[in-house]
Amino acid sequence: MNEKDIFEDQDKSLLEDREENPSNPDGSNRSTNEENISGEKEEDVFEIRAKDSFQEEDEEDEDEKEDEDEDEKEGEDKEDYGDVEVKKEENKEEEEKQVRSYSEFRREKEGEEDLLESIGLKKEIEKAEKRIRKYIRETPLVYSPFLSQQSGCEVYLKFESAQITGSFKLRGALNKILSLSKKERKTILVTASSGNHGAAFAYTIKKFGLKGMIYLPGYTTKAKIDALKYYDVVLKFFGTDCVKTEEHARSEAEKNDLLYIPPYNDLKIIAGHGTIGIELMKQIDKIDTVFIPVGGGGLISGIIGYLKPMDEKIKIIGCQPLNSPVMYKSVRVGKIIEMVSKPTLSDGSAGGIEKGSITFDICKKYVDDFVLVSEQEIKEAMRLIIEKHFSLVEGAGALSVAAFLQQKEIYKRKTVVLVLSGSKIALDQLKEVIS
Ligand SMILES: Cc1ncc(COP(=O)(O)O)c(C=O)c1O
C-alpha cells in the first residue's frame, strides 16, 4: 500500500462510522478484517473504547469491574518512594495534607548547570515567535477585579482559552510543524492527544495541506472528539492513560516510517508555548507569580523558558488535580513515575508523562511550587470564571484559578497571573458545573 492509499483508505470512513453510529465512537463496528497501516487488525488498535457518554451501560459495568481488578493488582505491586506512595492511595486525607507541603521538598539549586541555557530554550522561543506570530492570536490579559478584591493581590487572567482552536496548544503544534523540512512535511504526521493538542495539530495540518493521524485516549470527551470531526485527519483510540496512547502512537509512527509529533516532549513544541511568556512581558510591567496548569509539562516549561531568563525572581507555580498529580509526584521522587490517575474534570491535564521527557527536568529544576486541587475546587473555579468573567474554561483551564484561590493568603499584595489554558468543556460537564 502506498502512503496515499494508506491515508485515504484508512480513514475518512472512521469519521463517517462515528457519525453514522454515535453509540460507537471509535468506529469499531467496522469489519475486524480491515487492516491499519501496520497490518494490525482494527480490533487490535481499538482495543480500548472511549469511556464517555456514548457508552452503553452494561459495558460500563464491565469496565468498572475491570478497573477494580486492575486497582487490586496495582495495589499488590505498588512502589513506595519513602514518603511518596505512588500507586495506591489509602489514606486520602493524610495524602492531601502531605502533598500541600511541597515547598519543603524543593530541589537544591546551587551548583547545578543552567539547563535552560544549555538547551537554548529562550532562543528557540524567540525563533518560534517569528515563525508562528502571524498564525496565532495574542490572547487577552484581563485584570480580575473580583479575584483581586477577594485576595488582596493584583490578579490578571491570561485567556489562552481564546486562542484559535480553543487552547494554547496551537502555539506548539504550529512551531513544530512549520519547523519540519519539506521532505518531512510530505510524510503522514502522527500524534497523540487527549484533544487540545489534537485540535491544534488538525488545524495546522489542514491549513498547510498536510496529512495527519491522531491517537486519542479512550477517555477523550465528546466535546473534544467533535471538535476534530471537521478536519481531514484519521482518528484512532488507544489506551486509558495518555502516556500509553503516546507510546503507542510513537511506536506506530516508527514502525511505519511516519513522523511522530509529540504533544509536549519536544523542544519546538515547548518553544511554541513559550511565546505566551513573550506576550506576558509586553502586556504587563510587573509579574511576581504565574500559576500554570500542568499535564505533561509542555506549557509550563515554555513559559519558564522565557520568563525565568528575563527575571528569575518571577515565581512559577504548577497546578494539578489531586486526582492526577503525576508531574508533582515525579518531581518529589526525582524521577518520572507511573501511577494510576483517577477521573477528573481536568481531563486535559490528566495522565502520565512520557519516559525521559525534557519537561520533567525543566519542572524539577524551575517550578517554584506545586499546588494540587480537588474536583470541588476545580468546579468552583470554572463557575467563578463563568459568573465573574462571562467566559468558559475547561477543567484543566481552571486549575490555575482553583490553585490560586486555595493559596491566596500567601500572595497578598503580589501581582499574579493565572493562565487559563483551554476552553473545550463538554455540555454534560458544563451542566454539572453550573447545577
Ligand atoms: C487545556 C489544557 N490545559 C493544560 C494542559 C497541560 O499541558 P501540558 O501537557 O503541556 O502540561 C493541557 C494538555 O493537553 C490542556 O489541554
The ligand as an ORCA input file, in Angstrom:
! r2SCAN-3c Opt
* xyz 0 1
  C      -6.494     22.862     28.478
  C      -5.194     22.250     28.861
  N      -4.530     22.772     29.892
  C      -3.354     22.258     30.301
  C      -2.791     21.170     29.664
  C      -1.476     20.640     30.145
  O      -0.482     20.972     29.212
  P       0.917     20.237     29.237
  O       0.660     18.812     28.881
  O       1.735     20.936     28.224
  O       1.432     20.369     30.627
  C      -3.450     20.600     28.569
  C      -2.877     19.447     27.867
  O      -3.418     18.936     26.919
  C      -4.679     21.152     28.157
  O      -5.359     20.655     27.119
*
